[in-house]
């Protein structure tokens, strides 16, 4: 049995109108039926573009948002059904590290007070003296000096603040830590430090992580299993290496094809799948497969009417696509969208560019996440790009 | 240079640069105070207020004459337009009853400060309770809380819709003519302002990540309100309180001017003095100028300090 099991979790936010009496005029289907399992001591990575509901899912696990339907079972207890006070006490076992390290720390409290807050709430340590000893030990673990105690959040650097955020979660000795974009607000050099710290802590304390991120490299580095979300539901789930080696779902394929490869020879041959259309509104999701409006392999009938469920296609690889095998074997061809050479989309063959900067800036383009890359792709179809290489940025 | 002195120097440098174990961090309030000290506006405002407070506290003991003694009644004939201006024994001249204006100004300062502070306090405390309740209900009370908040706020909106002076006059009319009435009337006018301000500020903080963090830590709701949301919502309220002191003094003066103030002639008050001077403005404008200038300067002092505090506490300016 897994430590944390989500089964059919739905979080729908009502859209309300009215002055005195609110009328519900619709729902935003932020999370729409997600089932996943997180094994003890492992890291589950959740990726997806912004607005796909991954943060809401993370918050629903902690019941920071109300769960509309489904269950969140931690170690045999269904959190979705716990009454308020019991849920409050249960939060000790589930902690969260937030995206914005400064915003998640109360600017009016010093570090000691911030770290004591949770311990007081759960009655850990009988007096402040005892709590202080424990806090000092945790600060040492996350690599902060003990003189940090009397200082305030704004006096620390971004990386240090995130360490404080991690320390705050750790003082309660939780089983599961949900990291919501733990490093996306940090400098790249600091990102690595924080990621390494999280890994060390996992090894030392046997923690279980649910890491939510949009940075594919970060997730790949830290996760054992990765789930890909699109518009409120999981489209693919697989062990980290398997997913990166061979993504099965069309959306994951498009997502992965946007990642630049550090090897220049491979990078030259890399192909990008360009998606058409915009991300549909979660208030009015498409029928059938959520992705069929943008899927390059979408088929006429089934995709628009029948919603695919996650199914195991071998090796713990789960995909929510009717035609995953056919796409993998090459039986199906593209119906829309296009595959372009990743290196060619910015600049067409132009042996001696007039502006030396154009060459360098073009290399940045493929690194964007699909949502952004697509935008750039629209106004730089390869044909146009050859005429106006300056527009490549 | 010998090696020994060199190592000494390095040692010394290390000592100087090291953060002391006991060093305490600078809280935001302390930093705001530091910023306040370097603001000219704040210093001018603070000096004016300090002088005013000193006058209000010790002034009544330093009066050269009793403020009610009509010592020079024989020299002033209001009917014939004969008044006495500033002179050696009476620095600010005499009023229409032959009383020393300087003494009356000194004693009046205390009344003015009292009215300003007490009425602002009334508004602040009542507004804080109402706004705090409303804000707490809206941020953490769920659906039911939002409804409670909605009801309270519509009530507050009704109060805000009334012109403040009209509201004050109504209160004064109901309660009769006295200094307490003036203070309550002016205070009631401030209640919706403070309530709305605190609630709005709490709502803004309610969605902050650190509130979410406290919730995920399992901190009790009541404690989230008192230790997380309220301390972070206070700064605009404190700024408003400082600014309100200025308006409270002016409004109290206005009420006194309209004849709703303290009926006891034994206790001079700047607003009352201004009201009385109006009748003789043609012949003795200085009688009105002294209390008017007093009110203006005091209000200016509070406004300057309030504005400077707003700047010092504004998180957007924080480096």
Interface residues (C-beta under 8 A of the other chain):
Chain A: X20 X59 X62 X64 X88 X89 X90 X91 X92 X94 X95 X96 X98 X99 X100 X103 X104 X105 X106 X107 X108 X109 X110 X111 X117 X118 X120 X121 X122 X145 X146 X147 X150 X151 X152 X154 X155 X165 X168 X172
Chain B: X19 X20 X21 X23 X24 X25 X26 X27 X28 X29 X150 X208 X209 X210 X212 X213 X214 X215 X216 X217 X218 X219 X220 X223 X227 X228 X231 X232 X315 X318
